[in-house]
Amino acid sequence: MAGLYLEDFEIGHVFQHTLRKTVTESDNMLFSVMTLNPQPLHIDFDFASKTEWGKPLVNSLFTLGLMIGISVNDTTVGTTIANLGMTDVKFPAPLFHGDTVRVETQVISARRSKSKTDRGIVEFEHRAFNQYGVLVAQCTRQAMMKSKSAA
């Protein structure tokens, strides 16, 4: 599926993304190692067993990246010029190995650039849920998107 252009985004629209991902121990370990994050809460089963969670937590930055990544196919693949920022990032509940993530994205705002007419800024709110429907992550993301006039 081709990404959407600035003019295609309807404020208030919610995308229910069909891609889902069951997070594995390998996903969590590889991400933690690749980002040089030695936090034992993510990679040490013995350490994590003695915490209030009783088992390792999935690295929250992996969760953030997965949440946004799942949204790309339905929204911005090939039409994003740049990500401008992410704000209001929250992880209201933990994510564990074996949890399956589903994502929805709401279009918060969309406007044409004031300085370049071939693009605009779209603001999204991404929300990730586990298999029980519990919200595990959310963020607001601003993306610079191509306009149809640039196509």
JODA-V519656 format. One record per pair of residues at least 6 apart in sequence whose C-alpha atoms are under 8 Angstrom apart, sorted by the first residue. I is the first residue (numbers start at 0). J is the second residue. If there is no record, write none. Layout:
BEGIN
i=(I	I)
j=(J	J)
END
This chain:
BEGIN
i=(0	0	0	1	1	1	1	1	1	2	2	2	2	2	2	2	2	3	3	3	3	3	4	4	4	4	4	4	5	5	5	5	5	5	5	5	5	5	5	6	6	8	8	8	9	9	10	10	10	10	10	11	11	11	11	12	12	13	13	13	13	14	14	14	14	15	15	15	16	16	16	16	16	16	16	17	18	18	19	19	19	19	19	20	20	20	21	21	21	21	21	22	22	22	22	22	22	23	23	24	24	27	27	27	27	27	27	28	28	30	30	31	31	31	31	39	39	40	40	40	40	41	41	41	41	41	42	43	44	44	47	47	47	47	48	48	54	55	55	56	56	56	56	57	57	57	57	59	62	62	63	63	66	66	66	66	66	66	66	67	69	70	70	70	70	75	78	78	79	79	79	79	80	80	80	80	81	81	81	82	82	82	82	83	83	83	83	84	84	84	85	85	85	85	86	86	86	87	87	87	88	88	88	88	89	89	89	90	90	90	90	91	91	91	92	92	92	92	93	94	94	98	98	99	99	100	100	100	100	101	101	101	101	102	102	102	102	103	103	103	104	104	104	104	105	105	105	106	106	106	106	107	107	107	107	108	108	108	109	109	109	109	110	110	110	111	111	111	112	112	112	116	117	117	117	117	117	118	118	118	118	118	119	119	119	119	120	120	120	120	121	121	121	121	122	122	122	122	123	123	123	124	124	124	124	125	125	125	125	126	126	126	126	126	127	127	127	127	128	128	128	129)
j=(72	73	76	72	73	75	76	77	78	71	72	73	74	75	76	77	78	73	74	75	76	78	75	78	144	145	146	147	109	110	111	118	119	120	121	144	145	146	147	146	147	106	109	121	106	109	105	106	107	108	109	105	106	107	108	105	106	103	104	105	106	73	103	104	105	102	103	104	69	70	73	101	102	103	104	101	69	101	69	99	100	101	102	99	100	101	96	97	98	99	100	95	96	97	98	99	100	96	97	96	97	41	42	57	58	61	96	41	42	58	61	37	41	42	58	46	47	46	47	55	56	47	55	56	57	58	55	55	54	55	53	54	55	56	54	55	95	95	96	93	94	95	96	93	94	95	96	90	94	136	136	137	100	101	102	125	126	127	136	125	102	102	103	104	125	144	144	145	142	143	144	145	142	143	144	145	142	143	144	140	141	142	143	140	141	142	143	140	141	142	138	139	140	141	138	139	140	137	138	139	136	137	138	139	136	137	138	134	135	136	137	134	135	136	133	134	135	136	135	129	135	129	130	129	130	127	128	129	130	127	128	129	130	125	126	127	128	125	126	127	123	124	125	126	123	124	125	121	122	123	124	121	122	123	124	121	122	123	119	120	121	122	119	120	121	118	119	120	118	119	120	146	145	146	147	148	149	143	144	145	146	149	143	144	145	146	141	142	143	144	141	142	143	144	139	140	141	142	139	140	141	137	138	139	140	137	138	139	140	134	135	136	137	138	134	135	136	137	134	135	136	135)
END
